[in-house]
Amino acid sequence: MSSTPQTLATTSAFEVLGPVMVGPSSSHTAGALRCARVATSLVEGRVARVRFTLWNSFAHTHRGHGTDRALVAGVLGLDADDERIRDAFELAREAGLDVSFEVAGDDATMHPNTVDIDLEGTDGVRCQVRGESLGGARVRISRINGVGVDITGAYATLFVAHEDVPGALASLTTLLAEANVNIARCRTYRTEQGGRAYTVFETDGAPDASVVPMVRQLRHVSYATFIQVPGSASMLSPGVTAPELFDNGAQLLDACEARGTSIGALMRLRETQLTGAARADEAMARVLEVMRRETSEPIARPQRSLGGFIGGEARRVNAAAATLAPALMGFAQTDAVARAMAVLERSAAMGVIVAAPTAGASGVVPGCVLACADALGANDDAAAAALWCAAAVGLNIQTSASVAGAEGGCQAEVGSAAAMAAAALVELMGGTPAEALTASSLALSNLLGLVCDPVGGLVEVPCQARNAIGVAAAFSSAQLALSGVGSLVPFDEVVRTMAEVGHAMPASLRETARGGLAVAPSARAACAACNACG
């Protein structure tokens, strides 16, 4: 086994194959909602007023991605898969919630997906929170009331506001020790010596319900709360962590060899140690169920997208299969492409999908896995094993790079999804772990440099067609790897290269809708007639 340090011990497979969410964007919709949910948890009682200040990619594409509705939905306490997200403004009016937005523009010192959330409770107390959406609906809280923090929800998190005085931290740690709370990590942030301070305790398990009230009673403590980041492993099974079996491709192959198992089986083992076998299998069953619906219902009953740019394409590809498939893509790949395009149609209409690893690339993995499984006559267990394999590859990519278009362009979204799907196809076909990672390397290599240029800021064009191209890359890469064709550059190096290429891209080509096809004359003309972003 490799001795290289590992970092994502508490990241669930279903933060890679997930969340199950309402489209159209995992980072701009589900991630934004989660930022608002966490911010709201820092306010006692009901929120009366909220002002959102949008930066960078959020500033440019918030209407087309449904970010504005998702943020309001988060304050209202809705979940990422609640179809009422599209009605968030009406729900806010009914709840008496005063909502306003400010488009701040660009600031290169901030994360590409940044929102400042200024909340005021019915008691008049205000709280300012800065949230960052990291891709695949993962989030980070980076500032609270002007003080820099770093809260991701990887562990159960206790947040305490207090005076910066001698003995304050000691009294907190003593109370937690007496309450049998094991502290995994503790960090204190302050404005100045003797001023305001915030201490964040990451703990093995959520504190008992009696702990927070006791903390609030301590001298010098002004506020305390248990922060829950929706979808994090600490919420799935608070207090359970997994042995860190792998953190990159080399460690993954070492672990498979040591245990004599496939990538999919290893990833399932990791998840069972993280959340328990019953919970892991139940979550995978739900993912499969949603994937079957998202890949089939839009073909049977097409629906126009919010922007009106797509809707019905999946049905047309499916209908032409008998004529075109034999000479072109073949029946399995044609089926996969139709299914992948169907997912984007469902997502763009704010339907429920599985982000895999993002909403913008959500069609590639289910399209490939379900089409190939059907072609092979494989059962749900085999399909699940392939999805576990895809999750392992996606986890490695998240560790060393990013799956967010705002950070790395479409190569980070469709490229990552194609790499995940290629490995999954190899697993379905009975290939080795090494062949699976070779397929991932080939798929990602061939999509390096792919820009993210959504027309009108909508996850519709060219996103739907790029999911089809992701399917093609996955199928061809899997067949190459299984045929004995290798990749000169190993998986880990390809992932690091993708990160470097993403950083080299100008902001205009990273999900801001200010470059590429988004500014082509025909695209601009189409946007002028579209009311979705107005």
BAVO-95979 format. One record per residue (C-alpha): residue in one letter; x negated, y, z. Coordinates in steps of 0.05 Angstrom, whole numbers, padded with zeros to 5 digits, always signed. Example, Ala and Ser with C-alpha at 12.3 -4.5 7.8 and 13.67 -1.06 7.14 Angstrom:
# residues 2
a-00246-00090+00156/s-00273-00021+00143/
# end
This chain:
# residues 534
m+00000+00000+00000/s-00024+00070-00015/s-00045+00113+00044/t-00026+00178+00008/p+00017+00222+00053/q+00091+00219+00038/t+00142+00275+00045/l+00214+00255+00030/a+00228+00202+00083/t+00298+00226+00096/t+00320+00241+00024/s+00378+00195+00007/a+00386+00162-00061/f+00452+00199-00065/e+00417+00265-00064/v+00387+00242-00130/l+00448+00205-00157/g+00493+00259-00130/p+00527+00295-00103/v+00595+00274-00128/m+00618+00344-00145/v+00661+00390-00187/g+00622+00416-00247/p+00593+00450-00283/s+00525+00458-00248/s+00493+00421-00189/s+00447+00479-00172/h+00493+00536-00190/t+00559+00505-00166/a+00548+00450-00115/g+00483+00480-00089/a+00514+00549-00083/l+00573+00520-00045/r+00526+00485+00004/c+00487+00550+00016/a+00552+00585+00035/r+00574+00526+00079/v+00509+00528+00119/a+00512+00604+00125/t+00583+00601+00151/s+00563+00552+00204/l+00521+00607+00235/v+00582+00650+00249/e+00625+00637+00310/g+00699+00634+00294/r+00731+00653+00228/v+00697+00695+00174/a+00735+00759+00158/r+00689+00789+00105/v+00633+00764+00061/r+00588+00798+00011/f+00545+00758-00037/t+00483+00788-00069/l+00460+00748-00129/w+00388+00745-00153/n+00351+00719-00215/s+00387+00661-00250/f+00447+00667-00203/a+00453+00740-00224/h+00455+00724-00299/t+00499+00662-00302/h+00543+00662-00240/r+00609+00668-00276/g+00595+00617-00330/h+00569+00567-00278/g+00625+00578-00229/t+00575+00602-00177/d+00621+00657-00153/r+00679+00609-00141/a+00633+00558-00108/l+00604+00609-00059/v+00674+00630-00037/a+00695+00557-00033/g+00635+00544+00013/v+00656+00599+00061/l+00726+00568+00061/g+00696+00501+00080/l+00712+00463+00016/d+00670+00402-00003/a+00631+00399-00068/d+00680+00349-00099/d+00743+00389-00081/e+00779+00407-00146/r+00808+00468-00111/i+00740+00502-00122/r+00767+00532-00187/d+00822+00566-00146/a+00774+00593-00093/f+00791+00666-00103/e+00865+00654-00095/l+00852+00611-00033/a+00810+00667-00004/r+00867+00717-00014/e+00915+00670+00020/a+00866+00662+00079/g+00856+00737+00086/l+00782+00731+00068/d+00753+00796+00040/v+00702+00777-00015/s+00655+00821-00055/f+00595+00810-00101/e+00533+00849-00120/v+00491+00830-00180/a+00420+00849-00158/g+00381+00826-00219/d+00311+00797-00222/d+00257+00791-00169/a+00198+00745-00185/t+00180+00738-00112/m+00245+00700-00098/h+00267+00630-00117/p+00303+00629-00185/n+00369+00610-00152/t+00376+00658-00093/v+00436+00688-00058/d+00440+00734+00001/i+00503+00722+00042/d+00527+00777+00089/l+00582+00750+00134/e+00625+00785+00185/g+00668+00747+00234/t+00736+00768+00261/d+00699+00791+00324/g+00659+00841+00283/v+00592+00804+00291/r+00552+00801+00227/c+00502+00749+00201/q+00457+00756+00140/v+00432+00692+00108/r+00389+00680+00047/g+00401+00614+00012/e+00363+00581-00045/s+00390+00526-00089/l+00333+00479-00105/g+00365+00435-00159/g+00409+00373-00155/a+00450+00410-00101/r+00391+00410-00052/v+00387+00476-00014/r+00342+00515+00032/i+00358+00571+00080/s+00298+00618+00077/r+00321+00678+00118/i+00369+00692+00175/n+00382+00764+00198/g+00318+00787+00165/v+00274+00733+00195/g+00241+00682+00149/v+00260+00610+00164/d+00256+00543+00128/i+00318+00500+00137/t+00334+00444+00088/g+00374+00395+00131/a+00325+00338+00120/y+00334+00324+00194/a+00390+00340+00242/t+00378+00414+00256/l+00392+00454+00320/f+00387+00530+00309/v+00377+00575+00369/a+00374+00652+00371/h+00339+00679+00432/e+00294+00733+00460/d+00220+00725+00449/v+00199+00722+00522/p+00154+00676+00562/g+00188+00612+00583/a+00244+00615+00531/l+00217+00559+00488/a+00198+00517+00549/s+00269+00521+00576/l+00296+00498+00509/t+00250+00439+00502/t+00262+00418+00574/l+00337+00419+00565/l+00332+00377+00501/a+00286+00327+00536/e+00335+00320+00593/a+00390+00309+00542/n+00349+00252+00509/v+00341+00291+00444/n+00277+00271+00408/i+00246+00331+00371/a+00215+00313+00304/r+00193+00384+00290/c+00201+00452+00324/r+00187+00520+00293/t+00198+00589+00322/y+00206+00650+00278/r+00206+00722+00305/t+00210+00793+00281/e+00157+00818+00330/q+00128+00801+00397/g+00182+00809+00450/g+00236+00819+00397/r+00287+00773+00366/a+00267+00701+00356/y+00298+00640+00323/t+00277+00569+00340/v+00294+00512+00293/f+00292+00442+00323/e+00293+00384+00274/t+00314+00324+00314/d+00323+00249+00306/g+00398+00250+00308/a+00451+00302+00319/p+00452+00327+00391/d+00509+00304+00435/a+00568+00351+00433/s+00551+00376+00503/v+00481+00399+00484/v+00498+00462+00444/p+00543+00492+00499/m+00487+00479+00550/v+00436+00513+00505/r+00481+00574+00497/q+00483+00581+00573/l+00408+00587+00579/r+00380+00654+00598/h+00353+00693+00538/v+00395+00651+00488/s+00445+00692+00448/y+00470+00639+00401/a+00460+00565+00384/t+00492+00518+00334/f+00481+00451+00301/i+00469+00463+00227/q+00496+00412+00178/v+00473+00414+00106/p+00527+00377+00066/g+00501+00315+00032/s+00435+00310+00069/a+00413+00244+00097/s+00418+00272+00167/m+00493+00280+00156/l+00500+00212+00124/s+00472+00176+00184/p+00445+00224+00237/g+00385+00198+00274/v+00365+00143+00225/t+00301+00150+00185/a+00269+00102+00136/p+00198+00077+00132/e+00167+00118+00076/l+00159+00064+00024/f+00137+00110-00032/d+00129+00182-00052/n+00102+00176-00123/g+00098+00126-00179/a+00033+00094-00155/q+00061+00082-00086/l+00126+00056-00117/l+00090+00003-00157/d+00047-00016-00097/a+00110-00025-00055/c+00144-00067-00109/e+00083-00112-00115/a+00075-00119-00040/r+00148-00141-00033/g+00153-00179-00098/t+00215-00139-00118/s+00242-00094-00172/i+00246-00018-00167/g+00321-00021-00158/a+00318-00072-00102/l+00264-00031-00067/m+00304+00033-00071/r+00365-00002-00043/l+00322-00029+00014/r+00298+00041+00029/e+00369+00067+00031/t+00394+00012+00076/q+00339+00029+00125/l+00359+00102+00120/t+00435+00097+00127/g+00452+00023+00137/a+00470-00030+00086/a+00546-00021+00090/r+00541+00055+00080/a+00490+00048+00023/d+00532-00002-00016/e+00596+00037-00004/a+00563+00100-00030/m+00537+00064-00092/a+00606+00034-00105/r+00635+00104-00105/v+00582+00129-00152/l+00598+00073-00201/e+00672+00086-00195/v+00665+00160-00210/m+00616+00145-00267/r+00665+00098-00300/r+00720+00152-00297/e+00676+00209-00320/t+00650+00170-00380/s+00718+00144-00403/e+00774+00192-00387/p+00750+00250-00431/i+00747+00202-00490/a+00818+00179-00478/r+00844+00248-00460/p+00799+00305-00485/q+00803+00371-00448/r+00774+00438-00469/s+00719+00467-00427/l+00723+00533-00389/g+00687+00570-00444/g+00723+00533-00499/f+00658+00514-00534/i+00666+00438-00524/g+00721+00387-00516/g+00736+00327-00559/e+00666+00313-00585/a+00659+00249-00545/r+00722+00221-00576/r+00697+00238-00646/v+00631+00202-00635/n+00668+00141-00607/a+00718+00140-00665/a+00662+00142-00717/a+00623+00085-00686/a+00648+00030-00732/t+00626+00068-00793/l+00562+00101-00770/a+00532+00058-00714/p+00506-00001-00756/a+00461+00042-00799/l+00443+00096-00748/m+00443+00090-00672/g+00471+00020-00663/f+00533+00004-00622/a+00503+00006-00552/q+00468+00072-00562/t+00529+00102-00597/d+00572+00081-00538/a+00521+00112-00491/v+00520+00178-00529/a+00596+00182-00530/r+00599+00168-00455/a+00544+00219-00440/m+00580+00273-00480/a+00645+00256-00444/v+00613+00271-00377/l+00592+00341-00400/e+00663+00354-00424/r+00691+00334-00356/s+00639+00376-00320/a+00650+00437-00363/a+00725+00434-00347/m+00707+00434-00272/g+00725+00361-00265/v+00693+00313-00214/i+00627+00282-00236/v+00563+00252-00207/a+00502+00297-00213/a+00448+00250-00239/p+00403+00284-00222/t+00438+00349-00241/a+00506+00367-00269/g+00474+00395-00332/a+00442+00327-00346/s+00496+00285-00314/g+00515+00245-00376/v+00449+00212-00392/v+00442+00161-00335/p+00515+00137-00332/g+00520+00136-00408/c+00458+00092-00415/v+00471+00046-00356/l+00545+00032-00368/a+00538+00024-00444/c+00479-00024-00437/a+00512-00062-00380/d+00575-00072-00423/a+00533-00094-00483/l+00498-00145-00439/g+00561-00168-00403/a+00526-00148-00338/n+00566-00143-00273/d+00571-00086-00223/d+00513-00113-00182/a+00467-00108-00243/a+00492-00038-00260/a+00481-00017-00188/a+00410-00044-00188/a+00396-00003-00250/l+00424+00059-00216/w+00381+00046-00154/c+00321+00044-00201/a+00342+00109-00233/a+00347+00141-00164/a+00277+00119-00146/v+00248+00152-00208/g+00288+00215-00196/l+00264+00218-00124/n+00192+00216-00148/i+00205+00272-00197/q+00237+00315-00143/t+00176+00303-00099/s+00123+00327-00148/a+00163+00373-00194/s+00235+00397-00199/v+00300+00377-00231/a+00326+00448-00235/g+00332+00483-00301/a+00320+00550-00267/e+00252+00525-00245/g+00229+00480-00302/g+00275+00489-00361/c+00317+00434-00392/q+00257+00386-00390/a+00269+00385-00315/e+00342+00367-00324/v+00353+00326-00387/g+00280+00304-00387/s+00285+00279-00316/a+00351+00245-00330/a+00321+00210-00392/a+00263+00185-00350/m+00311+00158-00298/a+00355+00126-00351/a+00296+00095-00388/a+00273+00060-00324/a+00344+00038-00310/l+00350+00006-00379/v+00286-00032-00369/e+00312-00058-00302/l+00377-00079-00335/m+00338-00116-00388/g+00296-00154-00336/g+00232-00115-00346/t+00178-00105-00295/p+00169-00044-00249/a+00107-00025-00289/e+00147-00028-00354/a+00202+00014-00323/l+00153+00070-00304/t+00121+00066-00372/a+00189+00078-00403/s+00199+00137-00356/s+00132+00166-00376/l+00147+00160-00450/a+00217+00191-00443/l+00192+00250-00403/s+00131+00260-00447/n+00174+00267-00509/l+00219+00320-00478/l+00163+00364-00448/g+00175+00437-00462/l+00250+00431-00472/v+00278+00500-00454/c+00342+00516-00417/d+00382+00566-00457/p+00456+00558-00442/v+00499+00599-00489/g+00539+00648-00448/g+00509+00619-00384/l+00558+00561-00392/v+00537+00488-00384/e+00567+00471-00452/v+00522+00489-00512/p+00470+00463-00524/c+00476+00422-00460/q+00524+00370-00486/a+00483+00354-00548/r+00419+00352-00506/n+00450+00298-00463/a+00459+00257-00527/i+00385+00269-00543/g+00367+00247-00472/v+00404+00182-00485/a+00365+00172-00550/a+00299+00185-00513/a+00317+00135-00459/f+00337+00080-00506/s+00276+00087-00551/s+00228+00093-00492/a+00257+00031-00458/q+00250-00009-00523/l+00179+00015-00533/a+00159-00004-00462/l+00192-00072-00466/s+00157-00084-00532/g+00089-00074-00499/v+00077-00002-00521/g+00043+00035-00465/s+00036+00107-00443/l-00034+00135-00443/v-00015+00185-00389/p+00013+00151-00326/f+00080+00171-00296/d+00053+00213-00238/e+00009+00254-00286/v+00067+00265-00334/v+00111+00290-00276/r+00057+00338-00253/t+00048+00361-00325/m+00123+00375-00330/a+00118+00419-00268/e+00060+00458-00299/v+00096+00467-00365/g+00158+00491-00327/h+00118+00543-00290/a+00088+00567-00355/m+00156+00580-00387/p+00181+00651-00387/a+00242+00665-00344/s+00283+00678-00407/l+00278+00603-00423/r+00296+00578-00354/e+00372+00579-00346/t+00381+00654-00349/a+00417+00655-00416/r+00369+00710-00439/g+00329+00671-00491/g+00330+00613-00540/l+00396+00594-00571/a+00433+00636-00520/v+00412+00700-00557/a+00421+00674-00628/p+00469+00719-00668/s+00522+00664-00674/a+00518+00649-00600/r+00527+00722-00582/a+00586+00728-00629/a+00619+00667-00598/c+00607+00695-00528/a+00641+00760-00548/a+00705+00722-00561/c+00699+00679-00497/n+00736+00701-00435/a+00706+00650-00387/c+00651+00696-00363/g+00689+00762-00364/
# end
